[in-house]
Amino acid sequence: MSKRTFFEIRKEILKTIKDKKEYSYAELERKVNTNWKTVRLHCKDLQLVEAVTIYNNKIKITDFGFTLLRKLEKNL
């Protein structure tokens, strides 16, 4: 079994939150199937490029996050 790359984990996070609901780190941990520290690290990186917003430990996708996800799905 090979490890997933950063790219694959971030793409899976964006796929999970694309319904515009707010998710906690624990919910994303279960849905993405990785530990909460990894989810937190990737969400903070996605926040730096303004693909997600984090408020009170709740993660929500932005409009830029939607366009980024569409580009990722189209290219792969």
N, C-alpha and C positions, 0 to 999 in steps of 0.2 A: 504494500500500500504506500503510495507516494504522498508527500505533503502537498497541501494546497498552497498556491502562491498568494502573495499579498493581493495581486490583481483579482484572483478568483474570489477571495474572501470579501473584498470591497464590492465586487459586482454582486455577490450574493446578498450582502447587506442592503444595497440599493434595490435589488429585486424584492426583498422582503418588505421594505418600507414604502414601496411605490403606491400603496393605497391611501396615502396621505394621513394615516392614523399615527398617533404618537406611540412609540414603543420604548420600553425600559431596556436597560442592558440585559436583564435576566430573560426577557422575552426574546430578544435578539439572539442571546446565547443558545436558547433551545432551537430556534428556527434556523439559524445559520450553522449550528452544530460545531461550535467552538467555545472556548472558555470566555468568561466575561472580561478578563483583562485584554485579550486579543480584540474583542469587540470594541471595548473602550478605546484602545489604541487606534483602530481603524476609523472609528467614528470621529475621533479628534482630528485625524488627518483629513477626513472628508469635510469636516467643518472648516479647516483652513482654506480649502478651495471653494467654500460656500455651497457644497452639494447637500449638506444637511445642517439643521440647526439643533443645538442642544440647550435645553432649558429645564432646570430642576431634574436632571438625569433622565429626561425624556428626549428621544431622538425623533426628528421629523424631517422629511425630504423637502427640498426647495425646488423651485422651478428649474434652476440650473442643474440640480440633481436629476430631474426627469430627462432633460436634454442629454446629459452625460450618459445616463443609462441607455437611452435610445441609440446613441452613437456606439456604445460598447456592444449592445446586442446586434447591431447591424454589421459591425466589423468582425464579429466572431460567430 
